[in-house]
Amino acid sequence: MAGKYNQFRAMLAITRAGLQSMLRSPSSIMFSIGFPLVFILVFGFMGDTNKISLKIAVDHQSDTLNPIYFQIKNAATFDIVEKSKEATLEDVQKGRIVGIISIKKSNDPKAPETISITTSHAVSTQNISVLKTMLNAEIDKMDRTLYPNAATVATVEKEVNVLPGRVYRTIDFILPGMMGFSLLAAGIFGVAFLFFNLRQQLVLKRFFATPISRTYIVLGEALSRVIFQMVTAVIIIAVGVFAFHFTLIHGWITFLEIMLLSFFSLVIFMGCGFIVGSVAKTESAVPPLANIFTMPQFLLAGTFFSIESFPQWLQTFCNFLPLTHFNNAMRNIAFEGASLFACWPDLLNLTIWGIIVYAIAIKLFRWE
């Protein structure tokens, strides 16, 4: 008498076959490893050549009725950021703004005001030099037009106050975005093409002639994708850490938390792939449908640059995207040292997306 059919062993066989097919697929390797590594290399080598920026903040204790403040505020070369003290310090530490300027009274009768600058290691010395030059230019303009008989209305202190803390490098922002890029592309494109081709080539129909259940078919194929993508995630992080000093603030603990976050997010992104694979009528229809999910997130979810660069109305849409919440959570865990549970608002948003996505996927999923 034949023994009972082992569903688990059948699932592992499908998983092994799925891994072999992905390793033989240049497109899978390119989307999962190639593209993210290329972007990491490009932005990593750009890490020491930050773009010139004159986005600044004014110390909350400065006299905002001072004419020097109005001169700086109305100058086209400065973009004054107005946030809370804590948010402003965070922006300086991460290099989002060049520095905080403080306007105070001076004991020097020839220069009644003095301007000091507070910055961080994340800001390039070139940007600090430009900031000093532009501040001196505005002071000189005031000296010539408003105070021609005075020596100078103010001076800029030569010494710059540098905030203590870790260096926030370009790679600390870029790598999480590239990780999200890899997970999203693999989860949607990989799954969509896989199940469309399995239906098109009648592979699923042949599976039905075997004793394995539909649930284990899906689990086997999904498990192969998860294993492959987790391996690529490890490679991406390893390159970032060892080649460009990507920050893992708590070492192995941070790494494990990132892996858990990546696994959770990948499962959600794969649900979008099930939807695309079910809706597409032809193989050529898969990329356009997949890009409906992926392109807005690649561009608007903080993958390549902060969403704060966008207008406020667009930031609302950006904060709605699931990839935004993955990027936010990973950056907070890797650099800020937040625990996975401390990122519960982002996890909650991802969970809501997962419920919605899989509810639609179950409704639309077709075996033939």
Salt bridges, closest charged atoms under 4 A:
GLU90 OE2 - LYS94 NZ 3.17
ASP91 OD2 - LYS83 NZ 2.79
ASP91 OD1 - ARG96 NH1 3.00
GLU113 OE2 - LYS105 NZ 2.98
GLU138 OE2 - LYS141 NZ 3.70
ASP140 OD2 - ARG144 NE 3.01
GLU221 OE1 - ARG225 NH1 3.65
GLU308 OE1 - LYS83 NZ 3.36
GLU336 OE2 - LYS94 NZ 2.60
ASP346 OD1 - HIS325 ND1 2.98
